[in-house]
Amino acid sequence: MKRSSLLSAILVCFLYNFTFAQTNTQAWWKQNNLRVIQANLPAYEAATLNPDSLVKDLIDYSANTLIINAGGIMAFYKTKLDFHYINPYMKDDMLAQVVKKCHQHSIKVIVRFDFSRVHESIFKAHPDWCYVSPKNERIINTDMYVVSINAPYVQEKAFKIIEEVIDNFSVDGIFLNMPGYQVNNPYEGKYHGIDQNEYDKKAFAAYSNGLALPTVEDKADPVYQKYLTFKKSTIEDWSERLEKLVKSKSNQIAICTYLDKHVDIIRHESQTNSLPYWPYSASDNVNNAKNSFPEHIISNASIQQISFQSRYNAVEPEEVGIRLYENIANGSGLDISLMGDMRGYEDERNFEVIKKIYAHHKKHEQYFGNYSSIAKIALIAPGAWPSGEPMQEYRGIQMMLKEAHLSFDIIEDAQIASLKEKLQKYKLIILPEITYLKTEAIALLKELSKQGANLIATNRSFFDSPETLQELFGAKIINKDHDGSGFYLSPDNKDLFKRFRQQKMLFWKFNLGLYDLSGADKTYLPILSKGRPGPPEIIGGHDPTNYYAMGVKQNPKSKNIILPINLGKLYYLHGYEQHKNILLDIIDYVYSENGQIVQTDAPERIEVILQEYRKNTANSTTQKHSDGLILHLVNLTGFSGNTYFKALPVYKTNFKIKTDFMPSRVFSLNTNTPIPFNWKDGFISFKINKIGDFEGIVVNR
């Protein structure tokens, strides 16, 4: 063969192999084994940050991904853009050195942008770029001004800043902090109102055929509902443009933020801002995002600080441990957000916990992050970031399920219509105060009900759709906002309410809706009226009101239950088991088989999460069959309600788990020791001698 022909053949072969490798290279984040540490740098720390010590700490803590500041509020590099304020403490080569040294140790670097604010020097030059409240006020933090998403800074300049960073630094990803519309000053806990910037007014008028921008958030107002769709549309449009820009540079650059469209990694946060504390924060966040957006990787950050006002004081080490273990158990990687880097840190109490759990994840990562749910219950969440009474109702129901060791998946209400195939697998769907559903979502719920899915809806669910209440539950609202203080419920039907052998009356508080349930097939829980208040000599009364707190609509293949009462909120805030037992008895009534999936005598404060797993290795990402089951146990016994103490060890705990295979081996991840077991009639039984902070039990096929 001539030399020229040989060279041509070699070149063709090289190009073919290169192209094949390029098209078959999986994006680096897809393996879902992230161990993230975010160095949220205050401006002044850019002057003292040492790239070598930063990388050494990342290695010592088994981190494989760093998030670090790049631009937006201020540039942490020598920008050439005159609308990009430069950090006055910045060292010219700091960011370049960090990226270079991280890559030398196979650590990915995601750079952080925050386009929610601009420095006052930018504001003075372009005040029209910034937020204006209905009262003509600005949102200001010291010398930083909140911007308007529809103004040129976000719509044009932000893209130039991102492009400059990507072109000058070989970054592995970009993280967008605080994307979208800003109406709050979270750093001061103040709400300011819908942005009235002229660019927003013009954009909304164009979108809505001339409607005026609303000034009040009122879900009952059709103009506000139009504004909500406008916000969603503009955010998704911006995100799509960003995705096109980033992927035009490289498909190996991840987009990470709190949104769900046009991103690769959905980030969420576990943080402690209010009472009562929520020990299931990480489970809640990851379970919700993972099941609502199954095509995405989820990274739930444990926020180190107690609050925005107290950034230099960390939450308790035990709380951080629970968050990180819950991340693992629910299928996320690990993620810690710190103020600055780890050197000279103001509160280092969590560092040993972080180091221990990150090392545990690294050692056993083949067993994490590649899960399929075994749950037959779906809990519908009122959004990705629930708040107010819907949040309380939702969390209370979640607590009941957790403490009863029932397996369930969380699905965001806005995603119902797009997850038909997934929702068809559930035998029970629980809707805690779920309102304002899309027409398509309501239609799907009706279809699922006919196919055999049982529905349980609580409090004001579907109040905005009277025809749905009537069709699904045979219910009609008389008074949906009725104060239940002083009233009682009577669990008089002991065939259904088996947990109430010793009780005839259950106290009530908060909302106790009065509904006409004449369209239901059965009614339970008679509502007893307020009695006579006063000293013991005169109390009593509590006569039947002829209203009921539970209605049952019987379908050929399922039951639909309406509970127009604040059942979840009452348990979330007061924690009386009698209110949890109402739900547990109802679940037994409509779907008793769910309790057979995991049976255990573990205490209620042992969080039990069972997953079907596939080994998570570079070569197994397309594997279809499972390698077995993994049982995660997170010990919350140290949580007292307003304090996190060290968890108490739990000894000799029995488990019986439904399996469709005879296991070949059962062992503890913590100790790598085998666990004796029995398998009979599709159930495996075994005993765990000791549960410390966390345990992972692998049941191999």
N, C-alpha and C positions, 0 to 999 in steps of 0.2 A: 504494500500500500504506500502511495506517495505520502511524503511528510505533510503536505498541505491537506490531503484527505484525512490523514490521521488526526491532525489538529482540529479539523472541522468536526470529525466524529466525536472527539473528546469534548469539544465545546457544546455540541448538541446534547451529549449525554449529561454534561454538567448543568446546562440550562434546564433540561428536563427534570433532573434530580432536585435542582434548586427550587423550581416551580412546584414540584410535587411536595417538597418539604414545606414550602411556604403555605400551600393550600391545606396541608395536613397538620400544621402546627397549631396546637390548641392554645388559646389565650391563657396567659400565665395564671390568671385569677380563677379560671374555671375549675381547677382541682379542689377549690374550696378548703384550703388549709391555711388560711391567713392567720398570722400572729402579728397583729398590728400594734405598734406603739406610736402615738401621735405626740410630737413635741410642739405644743401650741405656744409659740414664742412670743412673749412680750417684746416690744420693740428693743428695749435696752439689752436683752439677752443676746441679740445678734452681735453685739460687740465682744462678748466673752465666750460665745459658744466655740467649743473645740471639736472639730470634726472627728479627730482620732478618739477622743474619750467618748463621744456620742456613739460611734460605731462599736467601740469596745463594750459599752453598756448594752447595746442592742444584741450583740453576740452572747454576752453573759446571761441575758434574759430570754434567750432562744427566740427572739423576734425575727421574722423574715420580711417584714414590711414596715417602712417608716412613712409617716405623714408629717410634713414640715411646711412652714409658711413659704409662699412664693410671691403672691401679689394680690391686688385688689385694693383693700384698705390702704396698704402701703407695700412698696416693692422691697423685697429682701434680696435684691440683686441690682446691678447698675443698669436700669432701664433707660431707653432712648426716647420714650414716649413722654411728651410734655404734660399729659393729663394723668400720669401715674405718679403719685406722690412717693418719694423715696424715703425709706426708713433712715432717719439721721444717724442712727447708731450702726448702720450696716457696714460690714467689711466686704470689700468688692468681690472677693472670691469665695465667700462663705458657702453659698448655695452650691456652687460648682464643686467645691471640695467635698461637701457632704455627699452629693450624688456620686462622685467618682469613688470615694472610699467605701460607700455602701455597696456599690456594684462590684468592687474588688472582693467582697465577702458574700456575694450572691443575695444581697438584701435589696428588695425592690423599694423604689422611692416614689411616693405619691405626693405631689405638691398641692398645697392648700391655697385656694382663692376665696376671697369674700368680697362680693360686689354689692353688698347691702349698704355700704357707707363710703363716703369720700372725705378727704381732709378739707378743712375749712378754706384752704387756699384754692382748692378746686371748686368748692361751693361758691366762693366770691366771684370766680370767673364765670361760673355756669350755674346760677341759682335755679334755673329752669330744669336742671337735671334732678332736682331733689324733691322729696316728699313734702306735701302740704296737707294739713289736716282739715276737716270740715270747719274748724275754728281758726283756720289760717295760721296754724302753728307748725313748726318744724320738729322733727325728732332728732335730738342732739345728744351725743355722748362726748363730753369734754370738747374736743375740737373736730369731732367726726359727725357728719350729717347723713341721715338716711336718704337713700336715693329712690327714684321712681323707676319701676321696672320698664315702663313704656317710653322712657326718655332716652336720649342718645347715648348716655354713659353705658347703660346696660345693653341697649339694642345694638350699639356699634363698637364703642371703645373697649368693652370687656373682651370681645373676640380678638381685638388687636393685642391686648395684654396676654391672653392665653397663647396666641400664636407666637408672640415674642419669646415666651418662656419655653415652649416646645421646640422652637427653632434653635435655641441657645443652650438647652440642657437636655440630656438624654433621659428624660423622666419616664417612669413606668405607668404613671397615672395622674389624673387630676382630681382633686376633691373640692367640691363647691360647698362652702359653708353658707347657711342662711339664704338659700335660693328663694325666689318667688316674691310675693307681695308682703311688704312690711307695714303692719298697722300697730304693732306693739313695740314698746321699749323694754325688752325682756330683762335687760340689765338693771332696770329700775322698777320693773313690775307695773308698768303703766300702759294702758290702752289709749290710743290716740284717734282711731277711726279710719274710715275708708279714705284712701289717698285721693285728693282732689287736684292733683297736678294737671296742668292743661293738656299734656300729652296723653294722660289717662282718659281725660274727658273726650278728647278727639278720637282716641282708639276705641273707646266703648261706644260712642255714637256711631262710628263706622260699622262696628260689629253688630249693633242692635237696631240698625235703621233709624237712628236719630234719638234714641232714648237718652235722658239725662242721667248722669252718674248718680247712683244712690248715695245717701249720706249716712244711712242707718242700716245695720245688719239685722234684717228681719226676714227670717226664712218663709214667713207667710206672704211676703211681698213678691209678686211675680217679677218685678224689675230686679230685685235683689237676686232671685233665682237665676235670672238672665246674666246678672253680673258674675255669679259663681261660675257659670259655664264660660263666660268671657275670660275670667282669670285662668281657668283650666286650659282654655284654648291658647292663650298668649304664652303661658308657661311652657306648654308642650311644643309650641312653635319655636320658642327660643331654644329649648332643649334639643329639638331636632336639628336646628342650625348648628348648635354646638357639636352635636354628634358627627355631623358631616365634616366639620372643620377638623376635629380631632382624628377621626378615622382616615381622613385624607392624608394625614401625616404618618399614621401607623395604626394598624389593627391591634397592635400589642400595647397600646396606651389605654388604660382602663379609665372609665368615667365613673366617679363615685360621688353620690350625694343622697339626699333624703327623698328625692322624687323616685317615681317608678317607671317613667317613660324615657327612652333614649339614654339609659344608663346601663352600666355593667354590674356595679356593686351598689346595692341599696344600703345606705348606712342608717342606723337608728341609734338611739341613746338611752341608756339607763342612768337616770339622775334622780337626786332626792331634793325636791323643791317644796313639798307640802306634806302635811299629815292627813290621814295615817300613812305610815311608810308602806311601800308596796314591795314585798319580798320576792314576788314573781315577775318583776319588771323585765328581766332579760328573757325569761320564758315567754312572756306576753309578747314582747317585741319581735323575737325571732320566729315564734310559732305563727304569728299574724303575717309577717312579711313573707316568710318562706312558703306558706300555703296560699297566700293571696297572689303572690307573684312567683310561681314555681320555676320560672326560667331564669331567675336572677340569683346571684350570690348575695348573701346577707352578711353584713358586718355590724354587730351591735356593740357600740362603744360604752364601756363603763367610765363614766365621767368622774374623775378623781375628786373634784371639788364638792363641797357641801352645797353651795349655791353660787349664783353669779355675784352676789354681794360678798361671798366668803371663799374666794378662789384659792386661798393659800392654806385652807384647812380641809383635809381629805375626809371622806366618809370612812366608816369603820372598816378594818381589814376583813372582818367576817362578812360584811355586806358585799365587798368586792369579790370575795371568794365565791359567794353564792351566785353573783352575776356571771362570773366567768364559767363556773361549772354549768349553769343553766344555758349559756351560749353553746357549749360543747354538746350538751344533751339534746338540744333542739335543732342542731345541724348547722350552727354558725361556727366561724373560727373565733379567735380571741382578739380583743380590741380594747386598748386602754388609752384614754386621753389625759395627758398631763399638761400642766402649765409650765412650759419650758422643757429643758432636758432633765436628766436624772441627777446631774451633779449639783451639789449645794441645795438640794430640794428642801422646801420648807416643812414638809410633813412626809417622812419616809416610812411610816408604819405599815403601808400596804406593800412595800417593795418585795419582802420575802414571800408574801402570798402570791404576788404576780409571778415572781421567778419560779416558784414551785409549780404553779398551774401551767405556765407556758412550757416548762420543761416536760411536764406530764403530757401535754398535747403533742409536743415534738416527738416524744418517745413512742407514742401510740397513735400517731396521726393516721395510720392505715385503717383504724377503726372509727374514725370521725369524719363527718362532713359528706357522707354519701348514703343518705338515709331515705327510706320510704315509710310513710306513716301506716300504722296498723289500726288507727282510730276509726270508729264508726259513728262518732258524734262530731258535729260541726257546731262551733260557737261563733256566731256572727258578731264582729266587732264594730262599734259605731265610729269607724274611721281608723286611720293609722296612728293618730295622736289624740285619743279620746279625752274629753274634758267634761266638767260639770256633772249634772245628774246622770246622763247616759253613761259616762265613765264609771260612776259609782255603781250603777246597776250592773254593768258589764263585769266590773272587777269582782263584785260580790258573787255573781254566778260562777265566775272563774274560780274563786276561792273554794266554793262548794265542791266543784268537780275535782280540783286538785286534792283537797283534803280527803275526798272519798276514793282517791287513787283511780279515777276514771280517765281513760285515754280520750283526748279530743284534739281536733285541729281548729285553729282560729282562722276565720276568713273575713276580710274587710267587707263591709256592706256594699261599697261601691264596686266591688269585683264580682258580686254574685252572678250577674248576667254573663260574664265572660268565662265562667268556670263550670259550665253545665256538666261536662263529662266528669269532672272531679266531684261535684256535688252529688252525682248519681250514686256514688258508693256509700253515702251516709245513710244510716237508719234513723237518725235523730238530728234535727236541726234546731238549735236554741237561739231565739232572737230576743236579747235583753234590751228593751226600749229602742227598737230599731224603727226609724221613721224616714220619710222622704226617700224611699227607694225608687229606682227607675222603674218605668213601666215594664221593661224587659225582665227585671229582677223579680217583680211580683208575679209575672206570668210564669217564670221558671219555678218559683216556689209552689205555685198552684199545680204545675205539671209534676213536680217531684212528690208532692203530697198524694196525687192520684196514683203515682207509681209505687208508693209504699213508704216514703219518708215521713216519719212522725214530726210534727212541729210543736214547739213550746214557745209561746211569745209572752213577754212580761211587760208590765206597766203600760206605757203609752204607745207601744208598738202599733203601727198602722193607723194611728188616730187620724192621720191626714188622708186616709183612703177608706172611707166608710164602707164602700162596696166590697173591699178586700176583707175587712173585719167580718162582714156579714157572710161572705161566701166561704171563707176559710174556717171561721170559728162560730158562726151563727150569733155574732155579738153586735150590739148597738150601744153607742156611748150615751149615757145619761149625764154623767159628770166625770170627766177624766181627771180633774184636779180637785180631788176631795181629800181633805185632811183626815187621816186615819187615827190621829192621836186619841187614845182612850177607847177605841173600838177593839173588838176581839174577833178572831176567826175560830170556828168550831170544826175540828177534824173529826167529825162524828162518824164518818164511814171508816170503821177500823179494818175492813177488808182491803181498802186502798191505802189508808194511812196507818200502816202497820207499826211505825215507829212511835205512835202516840197512845200506847196502851194505858198510860198513866196520866194523860192530859185530856181535858175537855175544852179548854179555852186557851187561845194563843194571843198574847197581847199584840197590838199593832201601833205603828208610828209611821210618819211620812205619808206618802200618797196611798190612798185606798180607793181606786176607781169604782164608781157605781155604774154597772153596765146591765143592759137588758140582754139576758142570755136565753131568752125564750127560743131563739133559733138554734141553740145547741141541743145535742142529744141527751147530755147529762150535765148536772151541776153539782158541785161539791163546795166545801168550805163556806157554810153559811156565815154571813157577816152579822155580828151582834152589835147593837147600838151602844153608844156611850152610856155608862151608868150614871148614878148620882154621885157627884164629887163631894168630898167632905170627910169628916171623921169616921172611924170604923162603924159607929152605931148606925149610920144612915146610908152607907154605900150599898151597891147592888144594882139591880136593873139588868142592863145588857140583854135587851129583848131582841128577837129576830127582826131583821130589817126587810126580809124578803129579797135581799140582794145576796149574790154569791161571789166569792173571790176566784172561782175556777169554773170554766165551762169546757165541755168536751164535745167536739164535732167528730162523729164517727164516719170514717170513709171505708170503702170496701177493703182496702189494704193498709190503712193507717189511722192514726188518731191525731187530731189537732187540738192542742190545749191552749186556752187563753187564761192568763193570770194578770188581770189589770191592776196589779199591786206592785209597790216598790220592794219586791222580795230581795233582790240583790243588794240594793242600797242599804237596807236594814241590816243585812248580814255583814256587809263591808264595814259599816260604821259601828255596829254593836256586837256582832259575833255570837248571837245566841243560836245554839245548835238546832233549836226547834224550827227555826226558819230555814236552815239548810235541809233539815229532814223533810220539809214539805216538798222541796225539789227532788230529793233522792227517792222519796216514795213515788212521786209522779214518774220519774225515769224508770223505776222498776215496773210501774203500771204499763208504760207504753213500749219499753224496750229493755226487758230484764236481762237479755243475753249479754249486754254490754259489760255487766259486772263480772262476767266469766273470763274476760280477756286477761285481766290481772287480778288475782286474789291474794291478799296478804294481810298479815296481822301487824304490819309496820305502823308506827304512830302517824297521826295525821300530818305532822310536821316533817315527815320524810316525803319529799317530792319524788314521785315515781314516773319515769318517762321511758316507755318502751318503743324501740324503733326496729324496723327491719333494716339490715345494713348490707352494703357491698363494700369490699375492701377498697380503700381510697388510695390507689397507687396510680402512677402515670399511665400504666398499661391497662387499667381496669375501668376507665371512665365510661366506656360504652358497654360494659357488661350488663346483661339483662337480668340474669338470675341472682338471687340474694345469696349471701354467704351465711346467713343466719339472723339471729336477733341479738340486740344489745340492750340491756336494762340499765338505765342511768338512775342513780339514787342520790339526790341532793339533800343534805341534812340541814333542815331549817329549825332544829330544836332550840338553837340559841337565840332565835328571834322572839322577842317578848311583846311586840306591838309597837314600842317606841324606842327600843334598844336592840342592838345586835351584840349578843354575847358569844362566847365560844360554844360551838355545838356540843351537845352531850352525845357520847358514843351510844349506839343502840345495838344490843346484843341479841343473838339467836332469833333472827327474823325469818319467818316462813313465807315462801312464795309459791304460787301455783299459776302457771302461765299457759295459755292456749297456744299450741303449736301444730302445724300441719306436717311436721317431720320429726323423726326420731333423732335427737342431737347426737353428734359424735363426740362432743366435748363441751363442758361448761367450765369457765375459769374466771378468776378475778383479774381485772386489769391492774389494780393497785398492787397486788402481790404476785401476779402471774402463777397462782397456784390453782390446781383443779378443784372443783366443787362437786361433791357427790350429788347425784340426782336420780330421780325415778321418772320414767315416761310411760304413761298409760292412757289409752282412750283419747289421744290427742292433747294431753296436758303433761307438762313437765313440772315436777315438784322438787324444790331444793331449799336448803337453809343457809342463810348468811350469818356467820358467827359474830361479825362485828361490822357496823357501818360507822365510819368516822365522818369527816367532812363531806366525803363524796365516795361513791363506789360505782364501778362499771363492771357489769357481769356480761360476758360474751357467751352466747349460746350458738355454737357452730353446727352447721349441717353435717 
